[in-house]
């Protein structure tokens, strides 16, 4: 009789052990609760110096009023709220953490973003020019030449604040680029519709028309820039495929290097002191530094609708960029 009671005791102990073990296993395997929200942004890329919109996308059934939200932006700055803006002043990779609290309980939510280097917008000037596309410095770099890519597009000289100084009588079919030649005060024009390089004087007389190897009518001939010391003309083919074309004026030889670092290529500016090129991409809204073989070296972003024409003032480290859609001249510089 005592043996039976002993056996029953053992069975009870084993049963309790198994029950506790089952509870423990169940607890260990229980999935963690989903976070109450995710971190979202109103932007598809993040630029240094530009405000970024952040907000929390709450799960169904959650109410923002039931929680407090404390943000850590990963750059030593913090804030509170369910929706806000934050500006990063240096490029880099940042891990954002939001601590949500309700009734004393706290749970973190995280997201990692990459902030790209950008240029600082210094000023904006409205142009009385329809669809400005190409851009070049004029005499002594105190004026700018602009072309319009509209049918019968004009060639216009403006001051550095965008005010019209004169308009030439020459009319293009689809002018995409212009370069002032200080050696003889003439202009080199790129006409995409014709697929040609056109040389005119300031009286609008056509001095020459040059066919470009690998370029046919309407096939994307875009920006132009001059190396006056070495008598070279640099041209861009926009896309499908993108290319940098070098024309040696003395020998009239042409070389073409395909480009692949951006979705398209719409304007450029030669840098004499560095023997390099700045190239602008309309679709990427970015500026790229490349060598004369078209190899990528560096890049900077900005926030424009359709940037097309570009010229760089290396003395003052300023970029002048025209926007084809908004008809504006923007002046950018490097962040301090």
C-alpha positions in Angstrom: 0.0 0.0 0.0 2.8 2.4 0.8 4.5 1.4 -2.5 1.5 2.5 -4.4 1.4 5.8 -2.7 5.1 6.3 -3.4 4.5 5.5 -7.1 1.6 8.0 -7.2 3.9 10.7 -5.7 6.5 10.1 -8.3 3.9 10.3 -11.1 2.6 13.6 -9.7 6.1 15.0 -9.6 6.9 13.9 -13.2 3.5 15.3 -14.4 4.2 18.7 -12.7 7.7 18.7 -14.2 6.4 18.1 -17.7 3.7 20.7 -17.3 6.2 23.3 -16.2 8.6 22.3 -19.0 5.7 22.6 -21.5 4.9 26.1 -20.2 8.6 27.0 -20.5 8.9 25.7 -24.1 5.6 27.5 -25.0 7.0 30.8 -23.5 10.3 30.4 -25.4 8.6 29.7 -28.7 6.0 32.5 -28.4 6.6 35.0 -31.1 7.6 38.6 -30.1 4.9 41.1 -30.5 5.1 43.1 -33.7 6.2 46.8 -33.3 3.2 49.1 -33.1 4.6 51.2 -36.1 7.2 51.5 -38.8 9.3 54.5 -39.6 8.4 56.0 -43.0 9.7 59.0 -45.0 8.2 61.3 -47.6 11.4 61.1 -49.7 12.9 58.6 -52.0 16.5 59.8 -51.4 18.1 61.7 -48.6 20.4 64.7 -49.1 22.8 66.5 -46.8 21.5 69.8 -45.8 17.9 69.2 -47.0 15.0 68.6 -44.5 13.7 65.0 -44.5 10.1 64.2 -43.5 9.7 61.4 -41.0 6.5 59.9 -39.8 5.3 56.7 -38.0 2.9 54.3 -39.9 0.9 52.9 -37.0 -0.4 49.4 -37.1 -4.2 48.9 -37.5 -5.9 49.5 -34.1 -3.1 51.6 -32.7 -3.8 55.3 -31.9 -1.0 57.9 -31.7 -2.6 59.6 -28.7 -2.1 56.4 -26.7 1.7 56.6 -27.0 4.7 58.9 -26.7 7.4 58.9 -29.3 11.1 59.8 -28.7 13.4 59.9 -31.7 17.1 59.4 -31.9 18.4 60.4 -35.4 21.8 58.8 -35.0 23.6 62.1 -35.2 23.4 63.0 -31.5 20.1 64.9 -32.1 16.7 63.9 -30.7 13.1 65.0 -30.9 9.6 63.9 -30.0 6.3 63.4 -31.9 4.7 61.1 -34.4 5.6 63.2 -37.5 8.5 65.6 -37.9 11.4 66.9 -40.1 15.1 66.5 -39.6 18.1 67.7 -41.5 21.5 65.9 -41.6 24.4 68.2 -42.0 26.9 65.6 -43.1 26.6 62.6 -45.5 26.8 59.1 -44.1 24.8 56.2 -42.9 22.5 56.8 -39.9 20.4 54.5 -37.8 17.2 56.1 -36.6 15.5 54.7 -33.5 12.1 55.7 -32.1 11.2 54.7 -28.5 7.5 54.2 -28.1 6.0 54.3 -24.7 2.5 53.4 -23.3 1.6 52.8 -19.7 5.2 52.6 -18.7 6.1 50.0 -21.4 8.7 51.0 -24.0 9.6 49.4 -27.3 12.2 50.7 -29.9 11.6 50.9 -33.7 14.6 51.3 -36.0 15.4 52.3 -39.6 18.8 52.8 -41.4 19.1 55.5 -44.1 22.0 56.7 -46.3 22.4 60.5 -46.6 24.1 61.6 -49.8 26.5 64.5 -50.3 24.8 67.6 -51.8 25.3 71.2 -52.9 24.0 74.2 -51.0 21.5 76.4 -52.9 22.8 80.0 -52.7 20.2 81.8 -54.8 17.5 81.4 -57.5 16.6 83.7 -60.3 13.5 83.6 -62.6 14.4 83.6 -66.3 12.2 85.2 -69.0 13.4 82.3 -71.3 11.2 79.4 -72.3 12.8 76.0 -71.5 16.4 77.0 -70.9 18.7 74.1 -71.7 22.4 74.9 -72.3 24.5 77.3 -70.3 28.0 78.9 -70.7 29.9 81.8 -69.3 30.3 84.9 -71.5 33.1 87.4 -71.8 35.3 87.7 -68.6 32.8 85.3 -66.9 30.6 88.3 -66.0 27.6 87.1 -68.1 26.0 83.9 -69.1 24.8 82.5 -72.5 21.6 80.5 -72.5 19.8 78.5 -75.2 16.2 77.3 -75.4 15.4 73.8 -76.6 12.0 74.9 -77.9 11.4 74.9 -81.7 12.9 78.1 -83.0 14.7 78.3 -79.7 16.7 81.5 -79.0 20.3 82.2 -78.0 20.3 84.8 -75.1 22.9 86.5 -73.1 22.0 87.3 -69.5 23.7 88.7 -66.4 24.5 86.5 -63.4 21.2 87.4 -61.8 19.2 86.1 -64.9 18.4 89.5 -66.5 18.4 89.6 -70.3 21.1 91.6 -72.0 20.6 90.6 -75.6 19.0 88.0 -77.9 20.6 86.8 -81.1 18.6 86.4 -84.3 19.8 82.8 -84.8 17.1 80.2 -84.2 17.6 76.6 -83.5 15.5 73.5 -83.9 16.4 71.9 -80.5 19.3 73.7 -78.9 20.7 71.7 -76.0 24.1 73.2 -75.4 26.1 76.4 -75.8 29.8 77.3 -75.3 31.3 80.8 -75.6 34.7 80.8 -77.3 36.8 83.6 -75.7 39.5 83.2 -78.4 37.3 84.9 -81.0 34.1 85.8 -79.2 32.0 83.2 -81.1 29.5 80.6 -79.9 29.4 76.8 -80.4 25.9 75.3 -80.3 24.6 71.8 -80.0 21.3 71.1 -81.8 19.9 67.7 -80.8 17.2 67.6 -83.5 19.8 68.1 -86.2 22.4 66.0 -84.4 25.1 68.6 -85.3 27.6 71.0 -83.8 27.1 74.6 -85.1 29.6 77.5 -84.9 28.2 81.0 -85.1 29.4 84.5 -84.5 27.6 87.1 -82.4 26.0 88.5 -85.5 24.2 85.1 -85.9 26.2 84.2 -89.0 26.8 80.4 -89.3 30.6 79.8 -89.5 30.5 76.0 -89.7 28.3 72.9 -89.2 30.0 69.8 -87.9 28.7 66.2 -88.1 29.6 64.2 -85.0 30.6 60.5 -85.4 28.0 58.1 -83.9 25.4 60.8 -83.7 22.3 61.0 -85.9 19.4 63.4 -86.0 17.6 63.5 -82.7 19.7 60.8 -81.0 20.6 62.7 -77.8 23.4 65.2 -78.5 23.4 67.4 -75.4 25.9 69.5 -73.5 29.1 71.1 -74.7 32.2 72.6 -73.0 35.5 73.9 -74.4 39.1 73.3 -73.4 40.6 76.5 -75.1 44.2 75.7 -74.2 44.3 72.4 -75.9 41.7 73.2 -78.6 39.3 70.5 -77.6 35.5 70.4 -77.6 33.7 68.1 -75.3 30.2 66.9 -76.1 27.6 64.7 -74.4 25.3 62.0 -75.8 22.3 61.9 -73.4 21.3 58.2 -73.2 20.7 54.9 -75.0 23.7 54.9 -74.7 25.3 57.8 -72.8 28.7 59.0 -74.1 31.4 61.6 -73.7 32.7 62.7 -77.1 36.0 64.5 -77.5 36.6 66.6 -80.7 40.2 67.7 -81.4 39.9 70.9 -83.4 43.3 70.9 -85.0 43.1 67.3 -86.4 39.3 67.1 -86.4 39.5 63.7 -84.9 36.7 62.4 -82.7 36.7 59.9 -79.8 33.7 58.5 -78.0 33.6 56.9 -74.5 30.5 55.4 -73.2 29.2 56.5 -69.8 27.4 54.4 -67.3 27.4 56.2 -63.9 24.0 58.0 -64.3 20.7 57.4 -66.0 21.2 60.3 -68.4 23.6 63.2 -69.1 22.3 66.6 -69.9 25.1 69.2 -69.4 28.7 69.7 -68.5 31.5 72.2 -67.6 35.2 71.8 -68.2 37.5 72.6 -65.2 40.8 73.9 -66.6 42.8 73.8 -63.3 42.0 70.1 -62.8 41.6 68.9 -66.4 38.3 67.3 -65.4 34.6 67.7 -66.1 31.5 68.3 -64.1 28.6 66.4 -65.7 24.9 66.9 -64.7 22.2 64.3 -64.8 18.6 65.5 -65.3 17.0 62.3 -64.2 19.2 61.7 -61.2 19.2 65.5 -60.2 22.9 65.1 -59.4 26.3 66.4 -60.4 29.2 64.2 -61.2 33.0 64.8 -61.3 34.7 62.7 -64.0 38.1 62.6 -65.6 38.6 63.1 -69.4 38.0 59.4 -70.0 34.5 59.8 -68.5 35.4 57.8 -65.3 33.4 58.6 -62.2 35.3 60.4 -59.4 32.7 62.0 -57.1 29.1 63.2 -57.0 26.7 65.7 -55.3 22.9 65.8 -55.2 20.4 68.7 -55.3 16.7 69.2 -55.5 15.6 70.5 -58.9 12.9 69.5 -61.3 14.8 69.2 -64.6 18.4 70.5 -64.5 19.8 70.8 -68.0 22.5 73.4 -68.4 25.6 73.8 -66.2 28.6 76.0 -65.8 31.2 76.0 -63.0 33.0 79.1 -61.6 36.1 77.5 -60.1 37.4 80.8 -58.8 34.4 81.2 -56.5 33.5 77.5 -56.4 29.9 78.2 -57.6 27.7 76.2 -60.0 25.2 77.9 -62.2 22.4 75.5 -63.3 19.3 76.2 -65.4 16.1 74.2 -64.9 14.2 73.4 -68.2 10.8 73.0 -66.5 10.7 75.9 -64.0 12.6 78.4 -66.3 14.9 79.3 -63.4 18.7 79.9 -62.9 20.0 78.3 -59.7 23.3 79.1 -58.0 24.9 76.4 -55.9 28.0 76.1 -53.8 29.8 73.5 -51.6 28.7 73.3 -47.9 31.1 74.9 -45.5 
